[in-house]
Amino acid sequence: MNKKISSTWILLSLAISAFAIGSTEFISVGIMPLLTKTFGISLVQGGLTVSIYATGIMFGAPILALLTNRWDRKKLLIGIMISFIIGNTLAALAPSFAILLAGRVIAALSHGIFMTIASLIAADVVAPNKRASAIAVMFTGLTVATITGVPIGTFIGNTFGWRLSFFFLVALGLVGLITNIILVPNELPLPKPTSVKGIWRILKQPQLLLILLITALGYGATFPVYTYLTTILNKNMNWSQNAIVIILIFYGVAVAVGNTLGGKWANKRPLTALLKMFVGLGVALVVMRFFINLHFLGLLAVMLLGLFAFMNVPGLQLYIVQLAEKYTPNEVPLASALNISAFNVGITLGSTIGGQAVAHNQLVNTPWLGVAMLVVGILLIGVLIKMENNVKVEDLDLENC
């Protein structure tokens, strides 16, 4: 009974912190028109607030995972939230776009290491057959942020100025800091020691390398469109700024539903479930392309995209942990960190190629870029399924001998 209560409190504290961090990652999507106007930059340059953030997570997650591998988990979580607060304070006070980006990088480094250790803690405190659901609970903080944090931040920015949007994030960070101090136990198990060589041990395993590529392509496929969602809703679908705030709330609800379903479906056969989720996301992107210039049908396409956009996250994170436990058992935390990096490789790739399309006046065709990423990801899933089936056959033959 105590173990169950303890697990619940730990997952709650992680979800609260993830809410603060999740609100930060995509806040610039909602206030991008305000940022471009304030600093006199193009929409493509404004997209750097997404891609630079993702790049900070991409490099920061594995590096910080190595540096902090043996640090006390609770003290590390507290330090993460403090640096998160510092980064968003710098962004809120930024006198130039460059300083704003610097603040985003600091916040991104906090984000990367938080998601790395939080995923592992969530998976460790529940029964093995509930691990994907536990990761989904932790990631619920991110999805709730999409439902409420990002729209509220967007509303604050449109009403009182974008700087107060970042101060809103600072306030959320303070709440996350307090919940970490109160709810997280003082003694959490430390992972086994690892080193830089562990990265090579992971990458030379074909199955692990494949799932990292699949993560980048499948998760990143949403971002050629999502990075510019506010602009699409306003310019292409003719929704007002006030309506967009409400639309973002319902988009977040769709994301939360998709994330919960994705966690449940991935508990038993994550790879098969991921294949179906990728196909669903591909269909959503095709629908988005055909309805992108329509008012109400376009709105329905946005909701469908929200349902599938992040559905694959729990399964992707669970499967990398399962593969690491099988092939590189001493490098599980590092494998988790590399997968967090892969998520953000996908964000960087998706938002960057989406930006190139926007620069060439091809915003309406950004969904096709996501579809192209998914096609490659689906092919790689097929390869990985075949490899894993071959391994199972070999193991069975050995047992029979």
N, C-alpha and C positions, 0 to 999 in steps of 0.2 A: 504493500500500500504506500509506504513512504517513498519507494522507488518511483511509483507512478506519479505521486505528487511532485517529487523532485523533477522528474522529466517534464511535467507540464509547466512548471515554473521556469525551467531553463529554456524551453521552446518559446514561452511567452516573452521572456526577456530578449531572446535573439530576434523574435519577430518585431518587437518594438524598435530595436536598434536598426533592423533591416528597413523598417518603415521610414526612419529618418534618412538613411542612406539612399533608399530607393527614390525618395522624393527629390533628392539632389541630382541623381543621374540624368533624369529626363526633364528637369525643370526648364531648361533652356529651350526645349521644344515648344512649350507654351508661351514663352516670353521672347521668342526669337525676333519677331517684328520690332519689339521695343529696343532690343539690343542693337539691331542693325541701324535703327534711327538715331540712337544715342551716340554711337561711336562712328557713324557714317561709313559703315562697312556693307559689303554685298551679302546677299543671302547665302552664297557659297562660303564666305568667310565666317558668317554666323554659324554655319554647320560645324565649324571647328570646335565650338563649345561642346558638341557631342563627341566628335571623333578624338579630340585631344583628351577628353575625360576617359574615353575608352582605352586610349593608348596608355594613359597613366596606370590604369588597372592592369592592362596587358603585361606591362613590364614590371610593375610593382608587386603583383601577387606572388610570382615565383621567387623573386629576389627577397622580398620581405618574409616569405614563408621560410626561406633558408636562414635568414638572419635571426628570426624570432622563434625558431623551431623548439627551443628548450626554455622559452620564457613562460612564466606563470600565466595561464590562460586568462584569469580574471584581470590581472594587471595589464595584460596586453589589450584586452577589450576596452578597458578604461582609457589607456593611451590612445587607442584608435579613435575613440569618440572625441577626445580632446583635440587631436590633430584635425579631425573632421570639422569641428567647430572653428578652429583657426582658419582652415581653408575657405570656408563659406563666409567668414567675417572679412577676409581679404577680398573675396569676390564682391561682397556687398559694398565695400568702400573703394573699389577699384577706380582710379582716375583715368585709366586707359584700358583698351581692349586687351593688351598684352598682360597687364596686371590681373585682369579678370581671368584670363587663361591660366595664369600662375596659380591663382586660388583654386581653380578647377582641378589642376594637377594634384595639389596637396590633398584635396578632398578625395580625389580618385585613388591615391595611394592608400588612404584609409579604407576606402571601399573594397579594394582588391584583397587586402589581408583579412578584413572582416569576413567577407563571404567565404574565404578559404577555410578559416577555422570554424566558422559558424556551421557550415555544411557538415563538417566532420563531427562536431559536438552533437548536432541534431541526429545524425545517423547512429552515433554511439549510445545514446541514452534511451533507445527504444529496442524492441524485439527485431530480429533480422527481417521478418516479413512485413515490417511497418516502416522500413527505412526511407523508401521513396516518399511515403506520406509524411514522415517527420521532416524531411527536407522541404516538402511542399508547404508544411506549416511554417517553417522558418522563412521560406520565400513568400509566404502570404504577406509578410511585412512589405515586400516589394510590390505585390499586387494591390494591396490596400493603399499603398502610396500612389499607385497609378490611378486608383479610384478617387482618392480624396486629396492626397498631398500635392500632386502635380496640378489638378484643377484649382485647388485653393491657392496655391502659389501663383498660378496664372491669373486668377481673379485679383489677388493682392497686387500683382504687377500691373495689370490693366487699370486698377482703381487708384492705387497709391504710388505707383512707380516700381520698376523692376528691382531696385535696390532693397526694398522691403521684402521682396520675394526671397532674397538670399538671407535676410535677417529672420524670416520665417523658418528657413532651414536651420539657422543657428539655434533657434528656440527648440526645434525638434531634436537637434543634436544634444541639447542640454537634458531633455527628457530621456533620451537614450542613455546618456551618461549616468543619470540618476538610477534608472532601472537596472543598469549593469551593476552598479554599486550595491543595490538592495537585493536583487533577485539572483544574481549569478553566484554559485557556491565558491568558496575560497579555494577549495582543493579539487581541481579538475585533472583528469589523467593527462600526462604529457605524451606526445607521440615519440616514437623511436628517433634517435639522432639520425640526421641525414646530411648530405653534402652536395656540392655542385655536381659531382659525378652522378648523383641520383637522377639528374635531368637526362643525362645520356642513357642511363639504364632504362628509363621510361621510354624515351624516344626511339630506342633501338628495338623495342617490342612492337611488331607490326600492328597488333590489335589496339594497343594504347595509342599509337600514332594515328591510326585510322579514326578512333573515336574523337580525338582532338580535332582532326580535320572536319569530321561530321558535325561536331559542336559549332565550330566557326561558321560553317556554311549554313547549317539548319537554323541556328539562332540568328545569324546575321542577315538571313534572307528577308526579314521584316523591315530592316532599317533603311534601304533605299527609299522606301515610302514613309516609314514612321518618323524619320528625322524631319521631314517636311510636312507632317500631317496637318499642323495648324494652317500652313499656307494653302494646302490642298482644300481643306474645309472652307477657307475664306475665299480664295481666288477662283478655285475650280468649281466648288459646290455651292458657293454663294451663301454661306452661313455667316451670321454676324459674330463679332468677338464675344458678346455675351452668351450667344447660343453655343459657341465653341466650348466655353467653360463647362456647360451642362453636358455637352456631347462627350467631353473628355471624362466626365464622371461615369457615364454609361459605358464608355469604352473600357474604363478601368474595371467596371463590374464584369464585363465580358472577359477581360483578362483574368480576373479572380476565378471565375467559373472554369475557364480553360485550364488554369494552373492546378485547381483542385482535382479536376477530372484527369489531368495528365499524371498527377501523383498517384491516384488510385489505379489507373490503367498500367502504370509502369512498375508496380510492386512485384508482379510475378514474372512477366516476360518483357523487360524494358526495351530490348532491341526491336522486337516485333511491334510493340506499341509505338515506338519512335517512328518506324517506317510509315505507319498509318497516319501519325500526326503530321509528318512531312508532306504526305499527299494532301491532307486536309488543308494545310497552310498554302500549298501550291494552288489549290482550287480557289481559296480565298483571295489570293493575289490576282488570279485571272479575272475573277468577278470584279475586283477593285479596278482593274484596268478598263473594263468595259463600262463601268458605272462612274468613272472618276470625274466626269463633267456633268453629272446629273445630281439634282438636289436631294430628293428623298431616297431614291435608289442608291445613290452614292453613300448616304448615311447608313443604309443597311449593309453595304459593302464594308464600311469602316467597322461596324459592329462584328461582322463575320471575321474580319481580320483580327480584331481584338481577341476573339474566342480562341483562335489558333496561334496567335503571335508568340506567346511564351508558354504554351502548353507543354513543349518539349523539355523545359528546363529541369524539372525534378528527375525525369528519366535519364537525361544526359549526365547529370551530376551523380546519380546513383550508379550508373553503368561504369563510369570511369573509376569509381571507388571499388566496385566489384572486380573489374579487370586488374586494378592495381593490387588488390588483396590476393589475387590468383597468380599474377606474373611478377610483381615487384612488391612483395609484402612489407619491405622496409621503407618504401617510398610512398605510402598512401597519402600523407599530407601534401607532399610535393606534387603528386599526381592531381590531387584536388585543386591545388593552386594553379597548375598548368591548365586545367580545364576552365577555371575562372578566367585565365588569360585568353583561352580559346574563345570563350563567350565574347570577349571584348575585341579580339581579332576580328570576329564576325561583325561587331558593331562598327569598328573602324573601317573595315572593307565595305560593308553595306552603305554606311553614310558617305564614304568617300566616293564610291562609284555613283551613288545617288546625286552627290554634289556635282560630279562631272556631267551627269545628264541635265541637271538644272542649269549649269553653266552654258549648255548648248540648247537651252529652251526646250528640253525634253522631259519636263516634270511629269507629264501624263504617262510617259513610258517607263517610269521608275519601277512599277510592279513587275515588268518583264525581267528586270535585273535580278529581283528576288527569286523569280521562277527559275532563272538560269542557275543561281546558286543552289537551289533546292534539287534540281535535276542531278547535279554532281553529287550532292549529299546523299540522295537516294541510291545512286549507283554505288557509292562507298559503303552504305549500309548493307547492300546486297553482297558486296565482297566480304564484309565483316561477318555477316551471318554464315556465309559459306566457310570461312576460316574457323569460326567457332564450332560449327557442326563437324568439321574434320577433326578438330581437337577432341570433341566428345567421342567420336568413333574410335580414335586412337586410344583414348583412355579406357574405353570399353573393351577393346581388343587386349590391352595390357591386363585388365582385370580377369579376362577369360583365360589368359595364359597362366 
